[in-house]
Amino acid sequence: MSLTSNGLSTTTWPAFARLVEKHNGIFGGCWCISFHLEPGENKQMAGRYRELKETRVREGRAHAALVFDGPEAVGWCQFGPTAELPNIRSKKEYEQGLGAVPDWRITCFFIDRERRGEGIASLALREALRLIAQAGGGTVEAYPEDYTGERTSNSFLCSGTLGMFEKTGFKKTRKIAMRRWVVVRKVSPTRVTRPRRLTGARSS
Ligand SMILES: CC(C)(COP(=O)(O)OP(=O)(O)OC[C@H]1O[C@@H](n2cnc3c(N)ncnc32)[C@H](O)[C@@H]1OP(=O)(O)O)[C@@H](O)C(=O)NCCC(=O)NCCS
């Protein structure tokens, strides 16, 4: 398996769209839009998610690290400046204990259902951190679920697992739901180099 990565952009939009369409829009047509909208905005926008997402990509207001196998995207890790992703889960509990607002959020993963268990989400996370570093770095927060030592439904893990984040240097700060943690790390800025071949996924 020879994987590469690239950021979500107008160039990579067709591959992103093919992966979403292969999975019937994801969650019945989410198109990875729900974390972009303010709480409550979702219902008003229903049915327009594809168009909204594509517009955001064109305007540079939607970020993700896409993982490719050849020309096809096989998964992504969504990230963005905090203002771009206002609608995190457990927001009420999150705001109760909020200190400083982070520079960046990592909100969501999606991996082709035929390619799960190969380490692709973990690679996408590393790539998202690399893109954040290229964009100037800063404080990054995420909201993964703690299922350490257990299996659960793949759809419960759309924000990733605690283990994935701890392995990439994130630290737990506080719990905002039964299994959901706020994790944080700093990312230092780097200079741009691309494209690149990825290593580290388990072979399929
Ligand atoms: C959850 C998901 C992202 C994992 O992707 P993946 O490529 O299979 O994950 P990886 O192989 O990189 O594994 C990452 C870690 O998650 C763990 N993991 C993966 N699936 C798991 C499951 N169902 N239960 C418990 N842990 C799981 C792995 O064991 C691994 O742990 P480790 O780092 O300690 O070894 C994938 O199953 C997925 O896309 N699910 C659907 C998410 C969704 O609905 N997104 C839409 C968002 S709106």
The ligand as an ORCA input file, in Angstrom:
! r2SCAN-3c Opt
* xyz 0 1
  C     -13.335      5.539     13.866
  C     -12.536      5.541     12.565
  C     -12.202      6.987     12.201
  C     -11.234      4.747     12.804
  O     -10.472      4.751     11.596
  P      -9.311      3.652     11.353
  O      -8.510      4.076     10.192
  O      -9.921      2.309     11.334
  O      -8.481      3.868     12.699
  P      -6.976      3.394     12.975
  O      -6.766      2.078     12.308
  O      -6.046      4.506     12.664
  O      -7.039      3.163     14.530
  C      -6.961      4.248     15.437
  C      -7.216      3.752     16.843
  O      -8.622      3.641     17.008
  C      -8.933      2.361     17.530
  N     -10.235      1.976     17.000
  C     -10.601      1.980     15.697
  N     -11.870      1.551     15.584
  C     -12.277      1.267     16.852
  C     -13.490      0.773     17.400
  N     -14.541      0.501     16.637
  N     -13.556      0.630     18.754
  C     -12.522      0.913     19.542
  N     -11.348      1.385     19.084
  C     -11.229      1.540     17.751
  C      -7.828      1.466     17.012
  O      -7.713      0.303     17.804
  C      -6.630      2.366     17.119
  O      -6.186      2.354     18.459
  P      -4.611      2.343     18.780
  O      -4.096      3.670     18.278
  O      -4.566      2.238     20.263
  O      -4.056      1.180     18.036
  C     -13.333      4.849     11.413
  O     -13.854      3.621     11.871
  C     -14.482      5.691     10.887
  O     -14.339      6.430      9.906
  N     -15.662      5.573     11.524
  C     -16.822      6.372     11.097
  C     -16.702      7.768     11.705
  C     -17.810      8.642     11.194
  O     -18.965      8.251     11.185
  N     -17.425      9.851     10.768
  C     -18.404     10.788     10.249
  C     -18.226     11.989     11.004
  S     -19.473     13.162     10.866
*
